[in-house]
């Protein structure tokens, strides 16, 4: 039996349950959380209780009700904040940002926070999830996103963008 355990984090139940259903169909164990804070607690509990961790985490970026403009405070972490906290807490499994916000500045923020890949939500229903999961097991590559190909900047290791129906390693394997 496969010991792969995956965590899906999304405040919206529709994409969270769609992704969970696809993961369970592949035969993997799957937990879900509706916030980054709860995701960190689940990860800590799993590590303490069974001395294991998640194999992969799928993380939404835009969590609802996070910013109170009058108080100027966030009431819930955004996805990149949760990724940073997971990394600070010693969780180094691959984290895939599953979000509709894929503008270059945001993608850079996700990677700077410690995410390994971006899966646009509009591709969620039609992507081959098995390929996405398998791609996270590929040894780390060094990627230079400025030229769209392989490069040598250590800061950008294991950064992958999951494309429409294939895994796109920022220029390698691209369907042109």
Secondary structure, 3 states (H helix, E strand, C coil): CCCCEEEEECCCHHHHHHHHHHHHHCCCEEEEECCHHHHHHHHHHHHHHHCCCCCEEEECCCCCCCEECCCCEECCCCHHHHHHHHHHCCCCCEEEEEECCCCHHHHHHHHHHCCCEEEEHHHCCCCCHHHHHHHCCCCCCCEECCCCEECCCHHHCCCEEECCCCEEECCECCCC
